[in-house]
Amino acid sequence: MSAQIVPDSQWKAPATLDSKESMKRVQDIIGDFDPDHTMKYYDYWSQHYEKDLEVLDYTVPDEIVDGLLKFVPNEKWRESGFQVLDIGLGTGQMAIALHKKTGYSGPIDGVDGNEKMMEKARVKGMYRDLKLHLLMEDSPMPNESNKYDVVVCCCAMVPGLIQPECLPDMVRVVKPGGYFFFTTRSTDGNQGFKNRVDNQIKKLQDSGHVRELMTKIVPQYSWPTAEDKSEKQCISAILYGMEKLKATE
Ligand SMILES: C[S@@+](CC[C@H](N)C(=O)[O-])C[C@H]1O[C@@H](n2cnc3c(N)ncnc32)[C@H](O)[C@@H]1O
């Protein structure tokens, strides 16, 4: 059963105890940008994060891979030297989706500001290099420019987490001819933040660095609104797919 996307003002309360608890944790992360607070929150959330994803039918990493597969054919993933970077990798859900849907077993590097989340990814053994780094407008990632064939950032750009003004730094590390796919929420409450995302994309397009390939609205977190789970609503996300056109100097 697919969950319904409705305006925020029409959201009904989660009808089961586990979805209520998981939704509270998901929504508690949304707030003003305060990295110290956010990272302390992830110290706590890391213990519940993967369970919450299961409870809330989280499939955004799969959506990102499905989007990528429209532009990056199967054989490309097998070319030697092909490299992926996962920004805000959390517990490694993108690596799982990439492996499951493309069979990709080449190098995936990761960057995240929270060690406890990243440790859950490290033990999965699916990443080559993991860097602890907090993305901020004035602190570029410790990754080489123009390097990666594919860069992804899944559900890590919302108020309180990675800010839209970091988008040029994320594009910087993509190889010319490579792809950058990321998401933010597409809820009414996220419109101001999404406008800042769109402004950054426009600047990157105007300067000839990227071209937009696709956008798609996808369910992000779904919860039952009836106890028998016969109806569900969801928080939706917007998936952006970009191609990098020229090297960042
Ligand atoms: C909601 S989780 C998403 C994790 C993963 N991409 C997924 O799809 O499950 C967001 C992740 O972004 C990281 N994060 C948030 N703000 C960050 C920042 N400014 N710099 C680096 N990482 C950040 C958090 O530590 C967390 O692991």
Ligand as a Chemical Component Dictionary entry (heavy atoms), coordinates in Angstrom:
data_LIG
# 
_chem_comp.id                   LIG 
_chem_comp.type                 NON-POLYMER 
_chem_comp.pdbx_formal_charge   0 
_chem_comp.three_letter_code    LIG 
# 
loop_
_chem_comp_atom.comp_id 
_chem_comp_atom.atom_id 
_chem_comp_atom.alt_atom_id 
_chem_comp_atom.type_symbol 
_chem_comp_atom.charge 
_chem_comp_atom.model_Cartn_x 
_chem_comp_atom.model_Cartn_y 
_chem_comp_atom.model_Cartn_z 
_chem_comp_atom.pdbx_ordinal 
LIG C1  C1  C 0  18.983 11.584 8.412  1  
LIG S1  S1  S 1  20.646 11.003 8.419  2  
LIG C2  C2  C 0  20.757 10.306 6.774  3  
LIG C3  C3  C 0  21.767 9.211  6.743  4  
LIG C4  C4  C 0  21.829 8.407  5.453  5  
LIG N1  N1  N 0  22.227 9.218  4.318  6  
LIG C5  C5  C 0  20.524 7.708  5.177  7  
LIG O1  O1  O 0  19.949 7.875  4.095  8  
LIG O2  O2  O -1 20.069 6.956  6.066  9  
LIG C6  C6  C 0  21.624 12.481 8.250  10 
LIG C7  C7  C 0  23.120 12.265 8.460  11 
LIG O3  O3  O 0  23.764 13.508 8.119  12 
LIG C8  C8  C 0  24.753 13.804 9.085  13 
LIG N2  N2  N 0  24.900 15.264 9.159  14 
LIG C9  C9  C 0  23.988 16.166 9.538  15 
LIG N3  N3  N 0  24.459 17.423 9.419  16 
LIG C10 C10 C 0  25.722 17.291 8.967  17 
LIG C11 C11 C 0  26.743 18.227 8.629  18 
LIG N4  N4  N 0  26.565 19.554 8.732  19 
LIG N5  N5  N 0  27.920 17.738 8.181  20 
LIG C12 C12 C 0  28.134 16.399 8.072  21 
LIG N6  N6  N 0  27.203 15.484 8.357  22 
LIG C13 C13 C 0  26.005 15.918 8.795  23 
LIG C14 C14 C 0  24.247 13.206 10.384 24 
LIG O4  O4  O 0  25.307 12.957 11.282 25 
LIG C15 C15 C 0  23.536 11.940 9.873  26 
LIG O5  O5  O 0  24.397 10.834 9.899  27 
# 
loop_
_chem_comp_bond.comp_id 
_chem_comp_bond.atom_id_1 
_chem_comp_bond.atom_id_2 
_chem_comp_bond.value_order 
_chem_comp_bond.pdbx_ordinal 
LIG C1  S1  SING 1  
LIG S1  C2  SING 2  
LIG S1  C6  SING 3  
LIG C2  C3  SING 4  
LIG C3  C4  SING 5  
LIG C4  N1  SING 6  
LIG C4  C5  SING 7  
LIG C5  O1  DOUB 8  
LIG C5  O2  SING 9  
LIG C6  C7  SING 10 
LIG C7  O3  SING 11 
LIG C7  C15 SING 12 
LIG O3  C8  SING 13 
LIG C8  N2  SING 14 
LIG C8  C14 SING 15 
LIG N2  C9  SING 16 
LIG N2  C13 SING 17 
LIG C9  N3  DOUB 18 
LIG N3  C10 SING 19 
LIG C10 C11 SING 20 
LIG C10 C13 DOUB 21 
LIG C11 N4  SING 22 
LIG C11 N5  DOUB 23 
LIG N5  C12 SING 24 
LIG C12 N6  DOUB 25 
LIG N6  C13 SING 26 
LIG C14 O4  SING 27 
LIG C14 C15 SING 28 
LIG C15 O5  SING 29 
# 
